[in-house]
Amino acid sequence: MNKTDFSPRLLALADRAEADTQEIFRGIDRVSAANTAKVLRAFQERRVSAPMFAGTTGYGYDDQGRDTLELIWADVFGAEKALVRQTFVNGTHAIAAALFAALRPGDTLLAATGAPYDTLQSVIGLTGDYPGNMRQYGINYAQVDLLPDGTPDLEAVKRAAADPAVRAVELQRSSGYATRPALSVDIIGKLCEAVHYVNQKAAVIVDNCYGEFTETREPCEVGADLCAGSLIKNPGGGLAPTGGYVAGRSELVDAAAMRLTVPGIGGECGCSPYGSRLFYQGLFMAPHVTAQALKTAVFAARMTELLGFSSRPAYDAPRSDIIQSIDFGKPELLIQFCKGIQFGSPVDSYVTPEPWDMPGYEDKVIMAAGTFVQGASIELSCDGPMREPYTAYMQGGITYEAGKLGVLSGLDSLIN
């Protein structure tokens, strides 16, 4: 790093922050090593070879690369089966397919971790009235709010899930645009146990976005019936250009595939016209890249703490997702920090982000995302809704070195 790029005060704080975080970084590296070994073992056992990377056309019948990748995905995520497709347009699309797989008209969806993320509210029918939302299909909705400390209310979840109409229980692992902590895999396991104890017919479905590979276990390994997410977040390793996944119980994954395509076709069709190499290589890189994003978040947490801002989680707190939230209290500070992140990006660094009416959100959103893959949250990005307390949600960093520079650029923009 050219030390003339930033003020001496900021560089001194960066040195202190890195000194304070070394033990945390070592713990992140240990998790990355364990997850890398798990992924490598799955690649070896499934006998991955170069011909699997070739593209297919048309219907995509007998796409060996696609099918083998899904077997590997199931192995890594502790699931019976997985659906990993380039035709999922984002994480919300994959999560919606998972929810529709378990729900029918007259059933109830129970959100057990408070209100879902903004874009999923549109799917359910809580905001807007978009064609095909769950309310239009006669699917009911119930919600259990979190406790004052931001943790799940296990007893309230048990009571609500005991309703025989409840056929799906949604858990959002990451905090989204909320102030609560992310759900650890241990807590997810306790919620799964509680739901299944009172209602064996209810499927626990985890929105796993931002959480993959932050711990050594995934939700399906502790009782989740399905988990779903985006390939341009953690599990794509910064290389996957698009797509999403659903993993879990075989019959529910098959039902999600029928929702993605059509009944009777399901996962049998779906070609890979550009090949599968980036998806294989991205998954292989994912544990390491996720570790880089976690280190970037830890560094940002310590830096913002030293500068007097409220930041969650604390730099030395356990982490179950890659998101770092920073309260700025004023709209102009949120905007300025996001501008600094954009200016520190490798792509579109000359662009100035401004708040806008982003599809699926009720408030204007500002988003800094100078990424190689459009909207890729595993690359360094920062966004936030223009509402109090004007919180920036920063995530990603495919290398710690670049992530650190991006954070410094954001903070330098504030200081100056």
Sine and cosine of phi, psi and omega as CSV:
sin_phi,cos_phi,sin_psi,cos_psi,sin_omega,cos_omega
0.00,0.00,0.72,-0.70,0.08,-1.00
-0.98,0.21,0.93,-0.37,-0.13,-0.99
-0.95,0.30,-0.05,1.00,0.09,-1.00
-0.99,0.11,-0.12,0.99,-0.05,-1.00
-0.95,0.31,-0.49,0.87,-0.10,-1.00
-0.79,-0.62,0.31,-0.95,-0.06,-1.00
-0.92,0.38,0.47,-0.88,0.05,-1.00
-0.83,0.56,-0.60,0.80,0.00,-1.00
-0.89,0.45,-0.70,0.72,-0.03,-1.00
-0.92,0.39,-0.64,0.77,0.02,-1.00
-0.92,0.39,-0.59,0.81,0.05,-1.00
-0.91,0.42,-0.66,0.75,0.07,-1.00
-0.90,0.44,-0.61,0.79,0.02,-1.00
-0.89,0.45,-0.67,0.74,0.04,-1.00
-0.87,0.48,-0.69,0.73,0.01,-1.00
-0.91,0.41,-0.68,0.74,-0.01,-1.00
-0.88,0.48,-0.68,0.74,0.01,-1.00
-0.92,0.38,-0.58,0.81,0.06,-1.00
-0.91,0.42,-0.62,0.79,-0.03,-1.00
-0.95,0.31,-0.37,0.93,-0.17,-0.99
-0.96,-0.26,0.07,1.00,-0.10,-0.99
-0.88,0.48,-0.64,0.77,0.00,-1.00
-0.93,0.36,-0.59,0.81,0.06,-1.00
-0.89,0.45,-0.67,0.74,0.02,-1.00
-0.88,0.48,-0.63,0.78,0.00,-1.00
-0.90,0.43,-0.61,0.79,0.06,-1.00
-0.91,0.42,-0.63,0.77,0.06,-1.00
-0.89,0.46,-0.66,0.75,0.01,-1.00
-0.89,0.45,-0.57,0.82,0.02,-1.00
-0.92,0.40,-0.66,0.75,0.05,-1.00
-0.90,0.44,-0.69,0.73,0.02,-1.00
-0.87,0.50,-0.66,0.76,0.00,-1.00
-0.90,0.44,-0.68,0.74,0.00,-1.00
-0.91,0.41,-0.67,0.74,0.00,-1.00
-0.94,0.34,-0.59,0.81,0.06,-1.00
-0.88,0.47,-0.67,0.75,0.03,-1.00
-0.89,0.46,-0.63,0.78,0.01,-1.00
-0.91,0.42,-0.69,0.72,0.00,-1.00
-0.92,0.39,-0.71,0.71,0.00,-1.00
-0.86,0.51,-0.69,0.73,0.00,-1.00
-0.87,0.49,-0.67,0.75,0.01,-1.00
-0.90,0.43,-0.65,0.76,0.05,-1.00
-0.87,0.49,-0.69,0.73,-0.04,-1.00
-0.93,0.37,-0.70,0.72,-0.04,-1.00
-0.92,0.38,-0.49,0.87,0.02,-1.00
-1.00,-0.01,0.08,1.00,0.13,-0.99
0.82,0.58,0.81,0.59,0.02,-1.00
-0.90,0.44,0.70,-0.72,0.02,-1.00
-0.62,-0.79,0.29,-0.96,-0.11,-0.99
-0.85,0.53,-0.61,0.79,0.00,-1.00
-0.85,0.53,-0.39,0.92,0.01,-1.00
-0.93,0.36,-0.26,0.97,-0.04,-1.00
-1.00,0.09,-0.16,0.99,-0.09,-1.00
-0.93,0.37,0.47,-0.88,0.02,-1.00
-0.98,0.18,0.34,-0.94,0.10,-1.00
-0.76,-0.65,0.25,-0.97,-0.07,-1.00
-0.75,-0.66,0.06,-1.00,0.11,-0.99
0.88,0.47,-0.75,-0.66,-0.05,-1.00
-0.94,0.33,-0.46,0.89,-0.03,-1.00
0.98,0.19,0.39,0.92,0.07,-1.00
-0.88,0.48,0.61,-0.79,0.08,-1.00
0.82,0.57,0.65,0.76,0.08,-1.00
-0.98,0.21,0.99,-0.12,-0.11,-0.99
-0.89,0.46,-0.63,0.77,0.01,-1.00
-0.90,0.45,-0.72,0.70,0.04,-1.00
-0.89,0.46,-0.74,0.68,-0.08,-1.00
-0.92,0.40,-0.65,0.76,0.00,-1.00
-0.93,0.36,-0.63,0.78,0.05,-1.00
-0.86,0.51,-0.63,0.77,0.00,-1.00
-0.93,0.36,-0.56,0.83,0.09,-1.00
-0.91,0.42,-0.68,0.73,0.03,-1.00
-0.89,0.45,-0.68,0.73,-0.01,-1.00
-0.85,0.52,-0.70,0.71,0.02,-1.00
-0.88,0.47,-0.67,0.75,0.03,-1.00
-0.86,0.50,-0.75,0.66,-0.09,-1.00
-0.92,0.38,-0.60,0.80,-0.08,-1.00
-1.00,-0.07,0.11,0.99,0.06,-1.00
0.91,0.42,0.60,0.80,-0.09,-1.00
-0.91,-0.42,0.35,-0.94,0.09,-1.00
-0.95,0.32,-0.56,0.83,-0.09,-1.00
-0.41,-0.91,0.37,-0.93,0.04,-1.00
-0.62,-0.78,0.50,-0.86,0.09,-1.00
-0.86,-0.51,0.94,-0.34,-0.05,-1.00
-0.85,-0.53,0.96,-0.29,-0.19,-0.98
-0.73,-0.68,0.62,-0.78,0.07,-1.00
-0.95,0.31,-0.27,0.96,-0.06,-1.00
-1.00,0.04,-0.09,1.00,0.23,-0.97
-0.95,0.31,0.82,-0.57,-0.11,-0.99
-0.99,0.14,-0.38,0.92,0.05,-1.00
-0.20,-0.98,-0.04,-1.00,-0.01,-1.00
-0.91,0.42,-0.64,0.77,0.01,-1.00
-0.86,0.51,-0.63,0.77,0.04,-1.00
-0.87,0.49,-0.73,0.69,0.00,-1.00
-0.91,0.42,-0.67,0.74,-0.01,-1.00
-0.91,0.41,-0.66,0.75,0.03,-1.00
-0.88,0.47,-0.66,0.75,0.05,-1.00
-0.87,0.49,-0.63,0.77,0.03,-1.00
-0.91,0.42,-0.68,0.73,0.00,-1.00
-0.92,0.40,-0.72,0.69,0.02,-1.00
-0.90,0.44,-0.42,0.91,0.03,-1.00
-0.90,0.44,-0.51,0.86,-0.10,-1.00
-0.98,-0.21,-0.20,0.98,-0.16,-0.99
-0.91,-0.42,0.58,-0.82,0.07,-1.00
-0.73,-0.68,0.30,-0.96,0.03,-1.00
-0.78,0.63,0.73,-0.68,-0.03,-1.00
1.00,-0.08,-0.31,0.95,0.05,-1.00
-0.97,0.24,0.23,-0.97,0.04,-1.00
-0.87,-0.49,0.74,-0.68,0.17,-0.98
-1.00,-0.08,0.80,-0.60,0.03,-1.00
-0.95,-0.31,0.88,-0.48,0.12,-0.99
-1.00,0.02,0.93,-0.37,-0.15,-0.99
-1.00,-0.06,-0.04,1.00,-0.01,-1.00
-0.81,-0.58,0.65,0.76,-0.01,-1.00
0.99,0.17,-0.16,-0.99,-0.04,-1.00
-0.89,0.47,0.71,-0.71,0.02,-1.00
-0.93,0.38,0.13,-0.99,0.03,-1.00
-0.85,0.52,0.45,-0.89,-0.14,-0.99
-0.77,0.64,-0.76,0.65,-0.09,-1.00
-0.92,0.38,-0.50,0.87,0.02,-1.00
-0.96,0.28,-0.44,0.90,0.06,-1.00
-0.88,0.47,-0.56,0.83,0.06,-1.00
-0.93,0.38,-0.60,0.80,0.04,-1.00
-0.90,0.44,-0.69,0.73,-0.04,-1.00
-0.95,0.32,-0.56,0.83,-0.07,-1.00
0.97,-0.25,0.27,0.96,0.04,-1.00
-0.97,0.24,-0.52,0.85,0.06,-1.00
-0.78,-0.62,0.56,-0.83,-0.05,-1.00
0.92,0.39,-0.03,-1.00,0.08,-1.00
-0.58,-0.82,0.91,0.42,-0.12,-0.99
-0.99,0.16,0.59,-0.81,0.01,-1.00
-0.84,0.55,0.73,-0.69,0.06,-1.00
1.00,0.06,0.12,0.99,0.04,-1.00
-0.95,0.32,0.19,-0.98,-0.14,-0.99
-0.91,0.42,-0.58,0.82,0.02,-1.00
-0.88,0.47,-0.60,0.80,0.01,-1.00
-0.93,0.38,-0.36,0.93,0.06,-1.00
-1.00,-0.04,0.12,0.99,0.02,-1.00
0.97,0.24,0.37,0.93,0.07,-1.00
-1.00,-0.04,0.80,-0.60,-0.05,-1.00
-1.00,0.04,0.25,-0.97,-0.08,-1.00
-0.71,-0.70,0.68,-0.73,0.11,-0.99
-0.68,-0.73,0.39,-0.92,-0.11,-0.99
-0.61,-0.79,0.66,-0.76,0.15,-0.99
-0.92,-0.39,0.87,-0.49,0.00,-1.00
-0.97,0.25,0.38,-0.93,0.02,-1.00
-0.97,0.25,0.33,-0.95,0.10,-0.99
-0.94,0.35,0.28,-0.96,-0.02,-1.00
-0.82,0.57,-0.45,0.89,0.01,-1.00
-1.00,0.07,0.08,1.00,0.05,-1.00
1.00,0.07,0.12,0.99,0.01,-1.00
-0.99,-0.16,0.38,-0.93,-0.02,-1.00
-0.91,0.41,0.55,-0.84,0.04,-1.00
-1.00,-0.06,1.00,-0.01,-0.11,-0.99
-0.85,0.52,-0.68,0.73,-0.03,-1.00
-0.92,0.40,-0.65,0.76,0.03,-1.00
-0.92,0.39,-0.59,0.80,0.05,-1.00
-0.89,0.45,-0.67,0.74,0.03,-1.00
-0.86,0.51,-0.73,0.69,-0.03,-1.00
-0.89,0.46,-0.71,0.71,-0.04,-1.00
-0.94,0.35,-0.64,0.77,-0.05,-1.00
-0.95,0.31,-0.30,0.95,0.00,-1.00
-0.94,0.34,-0.27,0.96,0.07,-1.00
-0.88,0.48,0.86,-0.52,-0.05,-1.00
-0.89,0.46,-0.29,0.96,0.04,-1.00
-0.97,0.26,-0.31,0.95,0.00,-1.00
-0.96,0.28,0.89,-0.46,0.00,-1.00
-0.88,-0.47,-0.14,0.99,0.08,-1.00
-0.55,-0.83,0.70,-0.72,0.05,-1.00
-0.86,-0.50,0.89,-0.46,-0.07,-1.00
-0.99,-0.10,0.77,-0.63,0.08,-1.00
-0.88,-0.47,0.80,-0.60,0.06,-1.00
-0.98,-0.19,0.93,-0.36,-0.09,-1.00
-0.92,0.40,-0.72,0.70,-0.03,-1.00
-0.99,0.10,0.28,-0.96,-0.04,-1.00
-0.97,0.26,-0.36,0.93,-0.11,-0.99
0.87,0.49,-0.60,-0.80,0.05,-1.00
-1.00,-0.02,0.77,0.64,0.03,-1.00
-0.78,-0.62,0.13,-0.99,-0.06,-1.00
-0.98,-0.19,0.03,1.00,-0.05,-1.00
-0.97,0.24,0.29,-0.96,0.12,-0.99
-0.96,0.28,0.40,-0.92,0.09,-1.00
-0.92,0.39,0.42,-0.91,0.03,-1.00
-0.98,0.18,0.80,-0.60,0.12,-0.99
-0.97,0.25,0.30,-0.95,0.04,-1.00
-0.90,0.44,-0.57,0.82,0.05,-1.00
-0.87,0.49,-0.71,0.71,0.00,-1.00
-0.92,0.40,-0.65,0.76,0.07,-1.00
-0.85,0.53,-0.67,0.74,0.03,-1.00
-0.87,0.48,-0.65,0.76,0.02,-1.00
-0.92,0.39,-0.62,0.78,0.04,-1.00
-0.92,0.40,-0.66,0.75,0.05,-1.00
-0.87,0.49,-0.71,0.70,0.00,-1.00
-0.88,0.47,-0.68,0.73,-0.02,-1.00
-0.90,0.44,-0.71,0.71,-0.02,-1.00
-0.91,0.41,-0.75,0.67,-0.06,-1.00
-0.92,0.39,-0.43,0.90,0.02,-1.00
-0.92,0.39,-0.62,0.79,-0.07,-1.00
-0.99,-0.15,-0.27,0.96,-0.07,-1.00
-0.43,-0.90,1.00,-0.08,-0.06,-1.00
-0.96,0.30,-0.24,0.97,-0.01,-1.00
-1.00,-0.01,-0.15,0.99,-0.02,-1.00
-1.00,0.07,0.73,-0.69,0.05,-1.00
-1.00,-0.09,0.77,-0.63,0.08,-1.00
-1.00,0.00,0.86,-0.51,-0.10,-1.00
-0.87,-0.50,0.85,-0.53,-0.10,-0.99
-0.97,-0.25,0.84,-0.54,0.24,-0.97
-0.97,0.26,0.97,-0.22,-0.16,-0.99
-1.00,-0.06,0.10,0.99,-0.07,-1.00
-0.83,0.56,0.69,-0.72,0.03,-1.00
0.97,0.26,-0.09,1.00,-0.09,-1.00
-0.97,-0.23,-0.30,0.95,-0.09,-1.00
-0.85,0.53,0.72,-0.70,0.10,-1.00
0.93,0.38,0.19,0.98,0.12,-0.99
-0.99,0.16,-0.32,0.95,0.11,-0.99
-0.77,-0.63,0.04,-1.00,-0.05,-1.00
-1.00,0.01,-0.06,1.00,0.07,-1.00
-0.79,-0.61,0.39,-0.92,0.05,-1.00
-0.90,-0.43,0.27,-0.96,-0.13,-0.99
-0.83,0.56,-0.61,0.79,-0.02,-1.00
-0.90,0.43,-0.37,0.93,0.01,-1.00
-0.98,0.22,-0.17,0.99,0.01,-1.00
-0.84,-0.54,0.34,0.94,0.15,-0.99
0.92,-0.40,-0.07,1.00,0.05,-1.00
-0.92,0.40,0.65,-0.76,0.01,-1.00
-0.98,0.18,-0.55,0.83,0.09,-1.00
-0.56,-0.83,0.51,-0.86,0.25,-0.97
-0.70,-0.71,0.46,-0.89,-0.10,-1.00
-0.53,-0.85,0.42,-0.91,0.01,-1.00
-0.10,-1.00,-0.18,-0.98,-0.10,-1.00
-0.96,-0.27,0.55,-0.84,0.05,-1.00
-1.00,0.09,-0.20,0.98,0.06,-1.00
-0.99,-0.12,0.30,0.95,0.21,-0.98
-0.93,-0.36,-0.55,-0.84,-0.15,-0.99
-0.76,0.65,-0.78,0.63,-0.20,-0.98
-0.96,0.27,-0.17,0.99,0.07,-1.00
-1.00,0.07,-0.12,0.99,0.11,-0.99
0.87,0.49,0.36,0.93,-0.01,-1.00
0.98,0.19,0.01,1.00,-0.04,-1.00
-0.93,-0.37,-0.56,0.83,-0.01,-1.00
-0.88,0.48,0.78,-0.63,-0.07,-1.00
-1.00,0.09,-0.21,0.98,-0.03,-1.00
-0.13,-0.99,-0.01,-1.00,0.19,-0.98
0.95,-0.31,0.11,-0.99,0.02,-1.00
-0.42,-0.91,0.01,-1.00,-0.05,-1.00
-0.55,-0.83,0.43,-0.90,0.20,-0.98
-0.73,-0.68,0.74,-0.67,-0.01,-1.00
-0.66,-0.75,0.55,-0.83,0.03,-1.00
0.44,-0.90,-0.63,-0.78,-0.02,-1.00
-0.90,0.43,0.66,-0.75,-0.14,-0.99
-0.83,0.56,-0.74,0.67,-0.09,-1.00
-0.92,0.39,-0.52,0.85,0.03,-1.00
-0.97,0.24,-0.59,0.81,0.07,-1.00
-0.90,0.43,-0.66,0.75,0.05,-1.00
-0.88,0.48,-0.65,0.76,0.01,-1.00
-0.92,0.40,-0.61,0.79,0.06,-1.00
-0.90,0.43,-0.61,0.79,0.04,-1.00
-0.90,0.43,-0.61,0.79,0.05,-1.00
-0.91,0.41,-0.52,0.86,0.05,-1.00
-0.96,0.29,-0.61,0.79,0.00,-1.00
-0.92,0.40,-0.69,0.73,0.01,-1.00
-0.97,-0.26,-0.95,-0.31,0.05,-1.00
-0.56,-0.83,0.41,-0.91,0.07,-1.00
-0.85,0.53,0.71,-0.70,-0.01,-1.00
0.99,-0.11,-0.35,0.94,0.04,-1.00
-0.96,-0.27,-0.81,0.59,0.06,-1.00
0.83,0.56,-0.72,-0.69,-0.07,-1.00
-1.00,0.08,0.06,1.00,-0.02,-1.00
-0.94,0.34,-0.46,0.89,0.01,-1.00
-0.94,-0.33,0.29,-0.96,0.02,-1.00
0.80,-0.60,1.00,-0.07,-0.09,-1.00
-0.99,0.13,0.15,-0.99,0.01,-1.00
-0.83,-0.56,0.97,0.23,-0.15,-0.99
-0.89,0.46,-0.45,0.89,-0.01,-1.00
-0.97,-0.23,0.17,0.99,0.03,-1.00
1.00,0.08,0.06,-1.00,-0.10,-1.00
-0.89,-0.45,0.04,1.00,-0.12,-0.99
-0.85,0.52,-0.71,0.71,-0.06,-1.00
-0.90,0.43,-0.48,0.88,0.00,-1.00
-0.97,0.23,-0.64,0.77,0.10,-1.00
-0.90,0.43,-0.78,0.63,-0.05,-1.00
-0.91,0.42,-0.60,0.80,0.04,-1.00
-0.90,0.44,-0.69,0.72,0.05,-1.00
-0.89,0.45,-0.65,0.76,0.01,-1.00
-0.89,0.46,-0.61,0.79,-0.01,-1.00
-0.99,0.16,-0.27,0.96,-0.19,-0.98
-0.83,0.56,-0.70,0.72,0.01,-1.00
-0.87,0.49,-0.65,0.76,0.00,-1.00
-0.94,0.35,-0.70,0.72,-0.02,-1.00
-0.91,0.42,-0.64,0.77,0.06,-1.00
-0.87,0.50,-0.62,0.78,0.05,-1.00
-0.89,0.45,-0.62,0.79,0.05,-1.00
-0.89,0.45,-0.66,0.75,0.03,-1.00
-0.91,0.41,-0.64,0.77,0.04,-1.00
-0.90,0.44,-0.66,0.75,0.04,-1.00
-0.90,0.44,-0.65,0.76,0.05,-1.00
-0.87,0.49,-0.67,0.74,0.01,-1.00
-0.91,0.41,-0.67,0.74,0.02,-1.00
-0.89,0.45,-0.69,0.72,0.04,-1.00
-0.88,0.48,-0.70,0.71,0.01,-1.00
-0.89,0.46,-0.64,0.77,0.01,-1.00
-0.88,0.48,-0.72,0.69,-0.03,-1.00
-0.93,0.38,-0.65,0.76,0.02,-1.00
-0.88,0.47,-0.73,0.68,-0.03,-1.00
-0.93,0.36,-0.54,0.84,0.09,-1.00
-0.89,0.45,-0.69,0.72,-0.01,-1.00
-0.90,0.43,-0.46,0.89,0.01,-1.00
-1.00,0.01,-0.01,1.00,0.12,-0.99
1.00,-0.07,0.18,0.98,0.03,-1.00
-1.00,-0.02,0.45,-0.89,0.10,-0.99
-0.99,0.17,0.82,-0.57,-0.12,-0.99
-0.69,-0.73,0.66,-0.75,-0.01,-1.00
-0.72,-0.69,0.66,-0.75,-0.15,0.99
-0.96,0.29,0.24,-0.97,0.11,-0.99
-0.87,0.50,0.42,-0.91,-0.12,-0.99
-0.86,0.51,-0.51,0.86,-0.06,-1.00
-0.97,-0.24,0.24,0.97,0.01,-1.00
-1.00,0.07,0.45,-0.89,0.09,-1.00
-0.86,0.50,0.52,-0.85,-0.04,-1.00
-0.80,-0.60,0.67,-0.74,0.06,-1.00
-0.80,-0.60,0.13,0.99,0.18,-0.98
-0.47,-0.88,0.07,-1.00,-0.10,-1.00
-0.99,-0.12,0.07,1.00,-0.13,-0.99
-0.99,0.10,0.68,-0.73,0.14,-0.99
-0.87,-0.49,0.87,-0.50,0.01,-1.00
-0.97,-0.26,0.65,-0.76,-0.05,-1.00
-0.73,-0.68,0.86,-0.51,0.02,-1.00
-1.00,0.08,0.82,-0.58,0.03,-1.00
-0.96,-0.29,-0.33,0.94,0.10,-1.00
0.98,0.21,-0.39,0.92,-0.03,-1.00
-0.74,-0.67,0.64,-0.77,-0.04,-1.00
-0.88,0.47,-0.60,0.80,-0.05,-1.00
-0.92,0.39,-0.51,0.86,0.02,-1.00
-0.96,0.29,-0.65,0.76,0.07,-1.00
-0.86,0.50,-0.73,0.68,-0.01,-1.00
-0.88,0.47,-0.68,0.74,-0.05,-1.00
-0.92,0.40,-0.65,0.76,0.02,-1.00
-0.90,0.44,-0.71,0.71,0.02,-1.00
-0.88,0.47,-0.62,0.79,0.06,-1.00
-0.88,0.48,-0.67,0.75,0.01,-1.00
-0.90,0.43,-0.63,0.78,0.07,-1.00
-0.88,0.48,-0.69,0.73,0.02,-1.00
-0.89,0.46,-0.68,0.73,-0.02,-1.00
-0.91,0.42,-0.39,0.92,0.01,-1.00
-1.00,-0.06,0.20,0.98,-0.07,-1.00
-1.00,-0.02,0.38,-0.93,0.05,-1.00
-0.98,0.20,-0.35,0.94,-0.05,-1.00
-0.85,-0.52,0.71,-0.71,0.03,-1.00
0.83,0.55,0.62,0.79,-0.01,-1.00
-0.93,0.38,-0.30,0.95,-0.02,-1.00
-1.00,0.03,-0.05,1.00,-0.07,-1.00
-1.00,0.04,0.62,-0.79,0.04,-1.00
-0.96,-0.27,0.93,-0.36,0.00,-1.00
-0.95,0.31,0.54,-0.84,0.04,-1.00
-0.69,-0.72,0.47,-0.89,0.06,-1.00
-0.87,0.48,0.62,-0.78,0.01,-1.00
-0.50,-0.87,0.21,-0.98,-0.01,-1.00
-0.99,0.13,1.00,0.03,-0.07,-1.00
-0.98,0.17,0.72,-0.69,-0.03,-1.00
-0.83,0.56,0.74,-0.68,0.05,-1.00
1.00,-0.05,-0.03,1.00,-0.04,-1.00
-0.87,-0.49,0.60,-0.80,-0.02,-1.00
-0.99,0.14,-0.51,0.86,0.02,-1.00
-0.97,-0.23,0.36,-0.93,0.18,-0.98
-0.87,0.50,0.55,-0.84,-0.03,-1.00
-0.79,-0.61,0.68,-0.74,0.17,-0.98
-0.97,-0.24,0.67,-0.74,-0.05,-1.00
-0.64,-0.77,0.84,-0.54,0.16,-0.99
-0.98,-0.19,0.85,-0.53,-0.07,-1.00
-0.42,-0.91,0.97,0.25,0.07,-1.00
-1.00,0.07,0.95,0.31,-0.20,-0.98
-0.92,-0.40,0.41,-0.91,0.06,-1.00
-0.95,0.33,-0.60,0.80,0.09,-1.00
-0.96,-0.27,0.83,-0.56,-0.10,-0.99
-0.84,0.55,0.84,-0.54,0.05,-1.00
0.97,0.23,0.18,0.98,-0.06,-1.00
-0.94,0.33,0.93,-0.37,-0.07,-1.00
-0.99,0.17,-0.14,0.99,0.10,-1.00
-0.99,0.15,-0.36,0.93,0.20,-0.98
-0.99,0.14,0.38,-0.92,-0.10,-1.00
-0.88,0.47,0.86,-0.51,0.06,-1.00
-0.57,-0.82,0.25,-0.97,-0.03,-1.00
-0.45,-0.89,0.75,-0.66,-0.02,-1.00
-0.52,-0.85,0.19,-0.98,0.02,-1.00
-0.06,-1.00,0.55,-0.83,0.05,-1.00
-0.98,0.22,0.55,-0.84,-0.02,-1.00
-0.99,0.11,0.94,0.33,0.06,-1.00
-0.52,-0.85,0.41,-0.91,-0.01,-1.00
-0.86,0.51,0.59,-0.81,0.09,1.00
-1.00,-0.02,0.49,0.87,0.05,-1.00
0.82,0.57,0.92,0.40,-0.08,-1.00
-0.99,-0.15,0.72,-0.69,0.14,-0.99
-1.00,-0.02,0.72,-0.69,0.06,-1.00
-0.92,-0.38,0.97,-0.25,-0.06,-1.00
-0.98,-0.22,0.65,-0.76,0.03,-1.00
-0.47,-0.88,0.39,-0.92,0.14,-0.99
1.00,-0.06,-0.11,-0.99,-0.09,-1.00
0.77,-0.64,1.00,-0.02,-0.10,-1.00
-0.95,0.30,-0.28,0.96,0.27,-0.96
-0.73,-0.68,0.61,-0.79,0.01,-1.00
-0.89,0.46,-0.62,0.79,-0.04,-1.00
-0.86,0.51,-0.72,0.69,0.03,-1.00
-0.94,0.34,-0.60,0.80,0.04,-1.00
-0.88,0.48,-0.67,0.74,0.03,-1.00
-0.88,0.48,-0.71,0.70,0.02,-1.00
-0.89,0.46,-0.62,0.78,0.03,-1.00
-0.90,0.43,-0.68,0.73,0.04,-1.00
-0.89,0.46,-0.70,0.71,0.03,-1.00
-0.88,0.48,-0.61,0.79,0.02,-1.00
-0.90,0.43,-0.67,0.74,0.04,-1.00
-0.88,0.47,-0.70,0.71,-0.02,-1.00
-0.95,0.32,-0.60,0.80,0.04,-1.00
-0.89,0.46,-0.59,0.81,0.04,-1.00
-0.90,0.45,-0.60,0.80,0.04,-1.00
-0.93,0.37,-0.76,0.65,-0.10,-1.00
-0.89,0.45,-0.61,0.79,-0.05,-1.00
-0.99,0.11,0.00,0.00,0.00,0.00
